[in-house]
């Protein structure tokens, strides 16, 4: 059973997602309770590789209201739990020009906090406009089909 906490809605608009990978997150103390309440933002988040470890940066997990002295910095870097082969695959991809790794969604799976990360290539402004035009055309076609079926 998967319970989604937060999604990165801008990711599919700003990037062309080529591959997605599920990773565990190393959390501290009250961060889990804050996630269960749903206080998280993935908007500015990105992922980097330092040595043999993968870290998630700029993901905001708000301080837990009842957490007092045990709360940690909401913007701290969090280590992601991945297999060595997955880390190498990600490293090889991001060494190519134009690729980046971003968090797509954060969720609980069987009680554990997980993050779906995407290996993505940035879109240019004209690609974003074309994508919006295609979506509008699809919407118009669906409306015409519904109107035709009613008659």
Residue frames as qw, qx, qy, qz and C-alpha x, y, z in Angstrom:
[[0.000, 0.889, 0.458, 0.000, 0.00, 0.00, 0.00],
 [0.440, 0.152, 0.033, 0.884, 1.43, 3.33, -1.09],
 [0.105, -0.886, -0.406, 0.197, 0.44, 6.64, 0.52],
 [0.485, 0.495, 0.091, 0.715, 1.74, 9.63, -1.44],
 [0.366, -0.629, -0.313, 0.610, 2.96, 12.54, 0.69],
 [0.093, 0.796, -0.099, -0.589, 4.17, 15.04, -1.92],
 [0.740, 0.397, 0.418, 0.346, 4.66, 15.22, -5.67],
 [0.241, -0.444, 0.248, 0.827, 6.85, 17.49, -7.75],
 [0.525, 0.679, 0.479, -0.186, 4.26, 18.89, -10.15],
 [0.222, 0.879, -0.243, -0.344, 6.73, 21.10, -12.02],
 [0.483, -0.387, 0.726, 0.298, 9.06, 18.18, -12.81],
 [0.573, 0.355, 0.705, 0.221, 7.10, 16.87, -15.79],
 [0.310, 0.928, 0.194, -0.071, 6.73, 20.40, -17.16],
 [0.061, -0.908, 0.378, 0.170, 10.38, 21.47, -16.81],
 [0.214, -0.481, 0.833, 0.172, 12.04, 18.13, -17.58],
 [0.798, 0.204, -0.435, -0.363, 11.73, 15.13, -19.87],
 [0.630, -0.444, 0.595, -0.229, 11.82, 12.21, -17.42],
 [0.548, 0.427, -0.674, -0.252, 13.72, 9.30, -18.97],
 [0.625, -0.055, -0.765, 0.143, 13.99, 6.88, -16.06],
 [0.476, -0.647, 0.182, -0.566, 12.68, 6.68, -12.49],
 [0.549, 0.110, -0.766, 0.315, 14.16, 4.83, -9.52],
 [0.635, -0.697, -0.203, -0.265, 12.78, 4.16, -6.04],
 [0.446, 0.340, -0.568, 0.602, 15.10, 5.00, -3.14],
 [0.552, -0.638, -0.494, 0.209, 14.86, 4.92, 0.63],
 [0.065, 0.804, -0.132, 0.576, 15.55, 8.06, 2.67],
 [0.548, -0.150, -0.584, 0.580, 17.66, 8.34, 5.80],
 [0.248, -0.753, -0.179, -0.583, 15.52, 10.47, 8.13],
 [0.277, 0.108, -0.656, 0.694, 16.06, 11.67, 11.69],
 [0.006, 0.217, 0.653, -0.725, 13.68, 11.81, 14.64],
 [0.322, 0.537, 0.492, -0.606, 10.68, 13.99, 14.07],
 [0.189, 0.339, -0.524, -0.758, 11.05, 14.18, 10.28],
 [0.103, -0.180, -0.951, -0.227, 9.00, 10.99, 9.91],
 [0.033, 0.583, 0.688, -0.431, 6.18, 12.42, 12.04],
 [0.142, 0.570, -0.069, -0.806, 6.24, 15.61, 10.00],
 [0.160, 0.149, -0.770, -0.599, 5.99, 13.55, 6.79],
 [0.028, -0.363, -0.930, 0.053, 3.03, 11.60, 8.17],
 [0.120, 0.673, 0.400, -0.611, 1.24, 14.92, 8.65],
 [0.576, 0.629, 0.438, 0.284, 2.14, 15.76, 5.03],
 [0.066, -0.965, 0.068, 0.243, 4.41, 18.76, 5.56],
 [0.630, -0.220, 0.510, 0.544, 6.87, 18.45, 2.69],
 [0.461, 0.826, -0.008, -0.324, 7.81, 20.30, -0.49],
 [0.787, -0.017, 0.446, 0.426, 9.82, 18.83, -3.39],
 [0.417, 0.891, 0.163, -0.079, 9.65, 21.92, -5.61],
 [0.156, 0.902, -0.402, -0.012, 13.29, 23.08, -5.44],
 [0.772, -0.408, 0.486, 0.037, 14.79, 19.67, -4.69],
 [0.658, 0.601, -0.442, -0.098, 17.61, 18.00, -6.58],
 [0.938, -0.296, 0.166, 0.075, 19.96, 15.06, -6.09],
 [0.267, 0.803, -0.532, 0.028, 23.76, 14.91, -6.11],
 [0.963, -0.062, -0.204, 0.163, 26.36, 12.16, -5.78],
 [0.125, -0.848, 0.480, -0.188, 29.24, 12.63, -3.33],
 [0.173, -0.433, 0.883, -0.057, 31.76, 9.83, -3.50],
 [0.178, -0.083, -0.963, -0.187, 29.79, 6.59, -3.17],
 [0.049, 0.486, 0.738, -0.466, 26.69, 8.17, -1.58],
 [0.018, 0.505, 0.520, 0.689, 23.64, 9.95, -2.99],
 [0.099, -0.361, -0.505, 0.777, 22.13, 13.00, -1.28],
 [0.051, 0.728, 0.586, 0.350, 18.86, 14.88, -1.72],
 [0.266, -0.168, -0.202, 0.928, 19.15, 18.66, -1.30],
 [0.191, -0.008, -0.081, -0.978, 16.67, 21.56, -0.99],
 [0.449, -0.408, -0.728, -0.319, 13.74, 19.30, -0.10],
 [0.206, -0.375, 0.355, -0.831, 11.80, 21.08, 2.63],
 [0.544, -0.393, -0.742, -0.013, 10.39, 18.87, 5.40],
 [0.255, -0.724, 0.058, -0.638, 8.82, 21.25, 7.92],
 [0.064, 0.254, -0.777, 0.572, 9.68, 21.04, 11.61],
 [0.419, -0.429, -0.794, -0.096, 7.24, 18.89, 13.58],
 [0.280, -0.722, -0.078, -0.628, 5.01, 21.10, 15.71],
 [0.766, -0.614, 0.059, -0.180, 5.41, 19.03, 18.89],
 [0.875, 0.256, -0.257, 0.320, 9.07, 18.20, 18.19],
 [0.424, -0.896, 0.084, 0.104, 10.72, 20.85, 20.46],
 [0.227, -0.773, 0.534, 0.256, 14.53, 20.39, 20.69],
 [0.660, -0.056, 0.721, 0.205, 14.55, 17.22, 18.56],
 [0.598, 0.766, 0.207, -0.109, 13.61, 19.03, 15.33],
 [0.622, -0.163, 0.380, 0.665, 16.32, 19.20, 12.68],
 [0.054, 0.445, -0.257, -0.856, 17.01, 21.74, 9.93],
 [0.691, 0.477, 0.405, -0.362, 14.09, 21.55, 7.43],
 [0.599, 0.751, -0.209, -0.184, 16.42, 22.02, 4.43],
 [0.437, -0.586, 0.668, 0.138, 19.25, 19.68, 5.47],
 [0.498, 0.397, -0.684, -0.356, 20.77, 17.25, 2.99],
 [0.821, -0.155, 0.427, -0.346, 19.32, 13.75, 3.32],
 [0.085, -0.372, 0.880, 0.281, 21.13, 10.59, 2.27],
 [0.819, 0.194, -0.136, -0.523, 19.31, 8.30, -0.14],
 [0.589, -0.282, 0.757, -0.035, 19.58, 4.53, 0.16],
 [0.755, 0.532, -0.198, -0.327, 20.41, 2.93, -3.18],
 [0.932, -0.071, 0.264, 0.237, 22.33, -0.12, -4.40],
 [0.380, -0.538, 0.412, 0.630, 25.83, 0.46, -5.77],
 [0.382, 0.239, 0.717, 0.532, 24.76, -0.53, -9.29],
 [0.100, 0.857, 0.498, 0.081, 21.94, 2.03, -9.26],
 [0.265, -0.852, 0.069, 0.446, 24.35, 4.73, -8.06],
 [0.417, -0.267, 0.584, 0.644, 26.76, 3.92, -10.90],
 [0.298, 0.535, 0.694, 0.378, 23.94, 3.98, -13.47],
 [0.044, -0.947, -0.293, 0.123, 22.86, 7.42, -12.20],
 [0.383, -0.681, 0.284, 0.555, 26.48, 8.68, -12.19],
 [0.434, 0.042, 0.663, 0.608, 27.00, 7.57, -15.80],
 [0.191, 0.743, 0.595, 0.242, 23.79, 9.31, -16.92],
 [0.133, -0.958, -0.166, 0.192, 24.46, 12.65, -15.21],
 [0.480, -0.443, 0.377, 0.657, 27.97, 12.86, -16.65],
 [0.345, 0.434, 0.606, 0.571, 26.29, 13.28, -20.04],
 [0.032, 0.004, -0.014, 0.999, 25.45, 16.86, -20.91],
 [0.422, -0.233, -0.282, -0.830, 21.98, 18.09, -19.98],
 [0.655, -0.328, -0.673, -0.105, 21.01, 15.34, -17.54],
 [0.173, -0.429, 0.494, -0.736, 20.03, 15.93, -13.93],
 [0.388, -0.266, -0.878, 0.086, 18.42, 13.92, -11.13],
 [0.296, -0.310, 0.141, -0.893, 15.34, 15.26, -9.35],
 [0.174, 0.162, 0.887, -0.396, 12.84, 13.94, -6.79],
 [0.250, -0.245, -0.623, -0.699, 9.46, 13.19, -8.40],
 [0.638, -0.527, -0.210, -0.521, 7.36, 12.10, -5.43],
 [0.012, 0.321, -0.786, 0.529, 7.69, 11.20, -1.76],
 [0.764, -0.239, -0.293, -0.522, 5.55, 8.43, -0.29],
 [0.477, -0.383, 0.722, -0.321, 5.20, 5.78, 2.39],
 [0.750, 0.185, -0.559, -0.301, 5.45, 2.16, 1.27],
 [0.813, -0.235, -0.525, 0.090, 4.84, -0.52, 3.90],
 [0.579, -0.777, -0.160, 0.190, 5.68, 2.01, 6.64],
 [0.612, -0.271, 0.190, 0.719, 8.96, 3.17, 5.11],
 [0.215, 0.862, 0.008, -0.459, 9.49, 6.62, 3.58],
 [0.668, 0.134, 0.526, 0.510, 10.54, 6.33, -0.06],
 [0.183, 0.732, -0.105, -0.648, 11.33, 8.81, -2.79],
 [0.756, 0.446, 0.421, 0.226, 10.91, 8.28, -6.51],
 [0.181, -0.683, 0.289, 0.646, 13.79, 9.98, -8.27],
 [0.726, 0.630, 0.276, -0.006, 13.89, 10.72, -11.97],
 [0.480, -0.250, 0.411, 0.733, 16.82, 10.93, -14.34],
 [0.354, 0.826, 0.412, -0.155, 15.75, 13.85, -16.47],
 [0.453, 0.143, 0.294, 0.829, 16.84, 16.07, -19.31],
 [0.038, 0.531, 0.269, -0.803, 15.94, 19.77, -19.10],
 [0.410, 0.656, 0.590, 0.230, 13.40, 21.14, -21.55],
 [0.212, 0.040, 0.148, 0.965, 13.89, 24.33, -23.50],
 [0.286, 0.339, 0.319, -0.838, 11.19, 27.00, -23.47],
 [0.507, 0.252, -0.442, -0.696, 9.97, 26.05, -26.95],
 [0.333, -0.031, -0.942, -0.035, 9.66, 22.39, -25.86],
 [0.063, 0.290, 0.709, -0.639, 7.48, 23.46, -22.93],
 [0.407, 0.353, -0.010, -0.842, 5.25, 25.49, -25.26],
 [0.464, 0.167, -0.736, -0.464, 4.94, 22.61, -27.71],
 [0.180, -0.133, -0.941, 0.253, 3.98, 20.24, -24.87],
 [0.226, 0.364, 0.482, -0.764, 1.25, 22.65, -23.73],
 [0.465, 0.327, -0.330, -0.754, -0.07, 22.93, -27.30],
 [0.381, 0.056, -0.900, -0.207, -0.19, 19.15, -27.66],
 [0.028, -0.244, -0.836, 0.491, -2.07, 18.85, -24.38],
 [0.352, 0.385, 0.182, -0.833, -4.60, 21.48, -25.49],
 [0.475, 0.246, -0.605, -0.590, -5.10, 19.68, -28.81],
 [0.254, -0.070, -0.961, 0.080, -5.67, 16.36, -27.00],
 [0.141, 0.329, 0.628, -0.691, -8.23, 18.04, -24.75],
 [0.441, 0.367, -0.136, -0.808, -10.08, 19.49, -27.76],
 [0.420, 0.141, -0.821, -0.361, -10.12, 16.11, -29.51],
 [0.118, -0.188, -0.918, 0.328, -11.55, 14.42, -26.39],
 [0.282, 0.380, 0.365, -0.801, -14.26, 17.11, -26.14],
 [0.476, 0.311, -0.437, -0.697, -15.19, 16.59, -29.80],
 [0.320, 0.012, -0.943, -0.094, -15.39, 12.82, -29.30],
 [0.045, 0.307, 0.773, -0.554, -17.69, 13.28, -26.30],
 [0.373, 0.406, 0.066, -0.832, -19.85, 15.77, -28.22],
 [0.439, 0.235, -0.686, -0.531, -20.08, 13.36, -31.19],
 [0.205, -0.090, -0.967, 0.126, -21.01, 10.39, -28.93],
 [0.210, 0.313, 0.565, -0.734, -23.87, 12.35, -27.33],
 [0.460, 0.335, -0.212, -0.795, -25.59, 12.90, -30.70]]
